[in-house]
Amino acid sequence: MEETSNSTTSGNGLIVNLNIMIEGEPTWVFPAEKTPEGEYFLSNLDGGPFMIHTIYCFNNTFNSELDAAKAIKEGLAKVLVYYYPLAGRVGMTEKNRFIINCTGEGALFVEAKADCKLEDINDLMKPDSVGLEKLVYDINGVQNPPLLVSQVTKFKCGGFCLGFSVDHTIVDGICAMEFVNSWGEVTRGLPISNPPFLDRTLLKARVPPNVRFAHAFEQIIDMSDTMALLEEEMHVKKSFIFRMEKLEQLKKIALEDEVLKKCTTFETLTAFMWRAQTRSLRLHPDQQVRVLFTVDGRSKLDPPLPKGFFGNAAMLMSCQSSVREILDNPLSSTIQKIQEKIKMVTDDYIRSSIDYFEEHHERKPLTYTIILNAWSRLEFHSADFGWGGPIYSGPLHVANNMVLFLPHGKERRDISLFLGLPASAMKIFEELIDI
């Protein structure tokens, strides 16, 4: 098992202090052509506003003479014509529902310069690494904040980094990557290969609502009396590389008792991670624990959502069990629980969920809960603005109760598992996953 941890040292063993200077004032980028105005409907799956931050680092292998910031900025103006709601602002209806006011006020664009080479920060290119937050412009305090912020940071080597922030109200991971890929295409002078389908009324609640499933997440009681201790202990974040061979080995183990006919890499690694993390925390056997993960609903609806659907269409599914049930049964048992939850995502379930959130907007209780983001299934590596694919791409920050699956390796078939745990639990976790 290969392990990597966050560091403030470069690949040459030198301490890196990532100094970045903003060049000039942030500027507004408006759609290159006049776009529709008015209120843009958001569905009950679109949730509330918060920004998602990602970075994309590019070498200067070719197009070294081309000004990356200028090209990407001009491309942004062009792509906003197609994705014009991103140039608007979040608003509220009289019924206290979020909408987008399509005002054409634009996206924020920032140019910056770093005092080092890209290779100097190789070891920092991980979620939550010290200093990387400087690669994404902070809009805290900005009045009437934009839905999209981008920062192009040039490095001494000629390479550059695109720091990208977008409001989760208006995109999920899939359509965010479709937008970035479209942005890259127009920047390269190409037509958009997958134009956005902007009509979100396909996900309107029914009249009257028809809620047929339980959608609320119950509050988990702390039977282990360990929450305070876990919060006080130093939190350690690390990433672990699961090679394709290791993933196939895990699936083989899962199928040995013939309980399952088949299992996917996602199901297997999720179950393996959940079991190892549960054991590492040394919880009471009767303690309830939960893992939350998303299932894309685009193809589950009847009829399926159109190609290029622009909006949140992922269902957040909850898999819950007692510690005893997880640890006293084989890996196949945990995978089976996850598979059952995935199978629940049907047209009927999604419509029921939309109807449920027409009336309910409660916060989700997160005690003893792992939030899993499987970004390994998103095509981060396909972003191309004219300099080829990124040498690194990924999220900027990871919450303490969040686990990330990120693609790894040239063929993207390996997975980097990134998570944080209290120091004592991390030591046990490392031993448990080294099979």
Summary of the structure (lengths in Angstrom):
residues: 435
radius of gyration: 22.3
end to end distance: 7.8
largest distance: 63.6
contacts: 1373
relative contact order: 0.18
helix: 30%
strand: 25%
